[in-house]
Amino acid sequence: MSFPDLPMGSEAYYIYIDAENREITAENPASFNGKRIGVNKGSI
């Protein structure tokens, strides 16, 4: 049986925004409503 070196079933996501952007805040998830979030081509 093979055991992985890293924990299984955990994921991390990062969203970067311009420091001047005051529309989107981590404290208010609803501030993401109507926004588009892009990903890198070929990512899973």
N, C-alpha and C positions, 0 to 999 in steps of 0.2 A: 504494500500500500504506500502511495506517495503522499507526503504532507507538504503543502506549500509553505514558503518562507513568509509570505504576506498574508494578512487576514483575508478571508473570503467573504464576499457579500457586502463589502463596504465601498462606497463611492464618494467622491468629492467633486463639487462643482464650484467654479469661480466665475463671477460676472464682473467685468471691468467696465467702468464708465468714466467719462471725463470728470475731473475734479470740480469743474465749474457747473456740472449738471446738478441742479437742485430738485428736479422732477422725480428722480428715482431714489428711494431711501430703503435701507435694510430694515428699518423699524416699521415700515408700512408696505407689506407685500402687495397690497392693492395698487401701489404706485407702478407696478409692472404691467397692469392691465392696458391692453392696446399697444404694447411695445413689441418689437421684434428682437429676438436673441439669435445671433448667428453662431455657427460652429465652423470649425475647420473642415475643409473638404477631406473626405476619407476617414473622418473620425467616427467612432462607434458610440 
